[in-house]
Amino acid sequence: MSTMNDILNDEEALFIPSDDNAKNQKPKYIAKMEGEYLGHIAEARTTVTQWTDRASGNLFSACIYNFKVCVAPENRGMQYTTADGSTHDGESYVGWNIIANGVFRFLEPKDGDKFVSNAQGNDRYLRFCQALGMEIKTVSREVNGKTMEVSVLPTLDPKEINGLPVTAFVGRHKEDWINDQGKSMPQWRCKFIKSWNEGKKLATSTDDLPF
């Protein structure tokens, strides 16, 4: 007569660890941080505005370029060092859409305009154009009775600069944001861009789609 132990011993039982535990594990949190990120210009747009400068009292007019930098897959090869000295690669940042500080292109007044020139304030726009690989022409112009060499800055079409490769320098924004727990959290902005010489412009035409 079989005992209960005999019956149990005849029945094979297995335990196979479930993949659910691995699926339910949250990915390791990698904090955003200051540094350089490889990416492409995205969601570029412009707006023209006028304002009175508090310091000088002059009325200025500028075309402001607003855009984001979408971190590219090539950023995986970048290295970042945290405050405690540990390092990690840039894979966790791929796909991050970094909001950029607006770039001002100060406009030159024409007959009938009430605003004045602020050509000396276009230094940041000049570096922006250079970082995008734009050719900057230099010509001789008479300024305040003197002949001098000046840079003729191009007008950039937002549609044309979307997808261009850049290196974004990211720093902490001056204002933090408050999360659901009421904690103050840092905001990050693209402070300026530099050239990404090895980067390629993203294809945006319908001819490049695989269907």
Buried (B, 14 or more C-beta within 10 A) or exposed (E): EEEEEEEEEEEEEEEEEEEEEEEEEEEEEBEBBEBBBBBBBBBBEBEEEEEEEEEEEEBBBBBBBBBBBBBBEBBBEBEBEEEEEEEBEBEBBBEBEBBBBEBBBBBEBEEEEEBBBBBEBBEBBBBBBBBBEBEEEEEEEEEEEEEEEBBEBBEBEBEEBBBBBBBBBBBBBEEEEEEEEEEEEBEBBBBBBEBBEEBEBBEEEEEEEEE
